[in-house]
Amino acid sequence: MDSLVIAGKTYSSRLLVGTGKYKDFDETRAAIDASGAEIITVAIRRTNIGQDPSQPSLLDAVPPSRFTYLPNTAGCYTADDAIRTLRLARELLDGHDLVKLEVLGDPQSLYPNVVETLKAAEVLVKDGFKVMVYTSDDPIIAKQLEDIGCVAVMPLASLIGSGMGILNPWNLMIIRDRLKVPVIVDAGVGTASDAAIAMELGCDAVLMNTAIAGAGKPVLMASAMKKAVEAGREAFLAGRMAKKIYQASPSSPTTGIIGS
Amino acid sequence: MITLKVNGEPRQFPQPLPISALLAELNLTGKRVAVERNGEIVPKSQHDAVLLADGDQLEIVVAVGGG
């Protein structure tokens, strides 16, 4: 079995999914089940004081006993805020130390601020966190994040929630070639073919949220993404044929053709 | 009377109280939450022991859906 190993733990699925933007927890759970994902991202937010305490929570819908939680720092624009958020997450999840670090640059693009990301990664790794880090598709920064000790580097395909697909496959290939830790394409995937391409490039996994939650039928799209990631991985392992521009090659025998 | 800032909102209490009592006031007893006081995490094991003082700033968080 060709499995994914992150920080010494083995996963059979190479699709990681977010839990945001679904219409309710039933849909969240159904989509996650259809995706086959084992690792799911969650956000950390202030309690809604005054809320009915009997309301179901995300932890009831997708229990941490069944899924590997990946608390994120979405919405953080400084290293300090990201560090505080993940320390709260670790306390919330009983010492759970596998986290997704993202430090954003501005609310329009949600593009990663790599300077703050590097700062936060240094502190978090020293503090014992296993850091999976969202970053740009800059190969130099990706390598620096690995050198700091991040357990996975997660470059964007395109902007978060944009569905624009893979805009720079060459950078993703350079990053994959130069790093030893898993490289996970995070953000920008729009449809199944995008996920397959990410995997065909040799990336180790794909992380997505909006591509599934924002689809017309999220549960069906979750199933499509599962197949795309598996197909892309198998195609990568199989090794694609060389592209032969201007040179056709018949698939059927060239001899024994009637009338010849 | 003490004033605490809880998730950015000022709240008044007649006297200093432990974190566990604050959580009870907020109907959060038994809920999975994490508490930060003045920028420092307060572990669950210390919620009964730590007495909140006037001016303390608290963040109480939960896990929610996100990508």
Contacts between the chains, C-beta under 8 A, distances in Angstrom:
chain1	res1	chain2	res2	distance
A	18	B	65	7.5
A	18	B	66	6.2
A	18	B	67	2.9
A	19	B	65	4.1
A	19	B	66	6.3
A	19	B	67	7.5
A	20	B	64	8.0
A	20	B	65	4.4
A	20	B	66	4.4
A	20	B	67	4.7
A	21	B	65	7.2
A	21	B	67	7.2
A	22	B	65	6.5
A	28	B	65	6.3
A	41	B	66	6.1
A	41	B	67	5.8
A	42	B	63	4.4
A	42	B	64	6.8
A	42	B	65	6.9
A	42	B	66	5.6
A	43	B	63	7.2
A	43	B	64	5.1
A	43	B	65	6.8
A	43	B	66	2.6
A	43	B	67	7.9
A	44	B	34	7.9
A	44	B	61	5.0
A	44	B	62	7.6
A	44	B	63	6.3
A	44	B	64	7.6
A	45	B	61	6.1
A	45	B	62	6.5
A	45	B	64	4.8
A	46	B	7	4.2
A	46	B	8	7.4
A	46	B	59	6.5
A	46	B	60	6.6
A	46	B	61	5.8
A	46	B	62	7.9
A	47	B	7	6.7
A	47	B	26	7.3
A	47	B	28	6.4
A	47	B	31	7.7
A	47	B	33	5.9
A	47	B	60	4.8
A	47	B	61	6.5
A	47	B	62	5.2
A	49	B	6	6.8
A	49	B	7	6.2
A	49	B	9	7.1
A	49	B	26	5.6
A	49	B	60	7.8
A	53	B	27	4.3
A	53	B	28	7.0
A	53	B	31	6.6
A	57	B	31	7.6
A	57	B	32	7.3
A	57	B	62	6.7
A	57	B	63	7.6
A	58	B	62	8.0
A	58	B	63	5.5
A	58	B	64	5.8
A	58	B	65	5.6
A	59	B	32	5.8
A	59	B	63	6.0
A	69	B	63	7.2
A	71	B	63	6.8
A	72	B	66	5.7
A	72	B	67	7.3
A	74	B	66	5.3
A	74	B	67	6.8
A	84	B	36	6.8
A	84	B	39	7.1
A	87	B	36	7.7
A	87	B	41	5.3
A	88	B	34	4.5
A	88	B	36	5.7
A	88	B	41	6.6
A	88	B	59	6.9
A	88	B	61	5.0
A	89	B	34	7.3
A	89	B	61	8.0
A	89	B	63	7.6
A	90	B	41	8.0
A	91	B	34	4.0
A	91	B	35	7.6
A	91	B	41	5.0
A	91	B	43	6.3
A	91	B	44	7.3
A	92	B	32	6.4
A	92	B	33	6.8
A	92	B	34	3.7
A	92	B	61	6.4
A	92	B	62	7.2
A	92	B	63	6.3
A	93	B	63	7.4
A	160	B	67	7.4
A	161	B	67	7.7
A	208	B	67	7.7
A	209	B	66	7.7
A	209	B	67	2.9
A	210	B	67	6.7
A	213	B	67	7.9
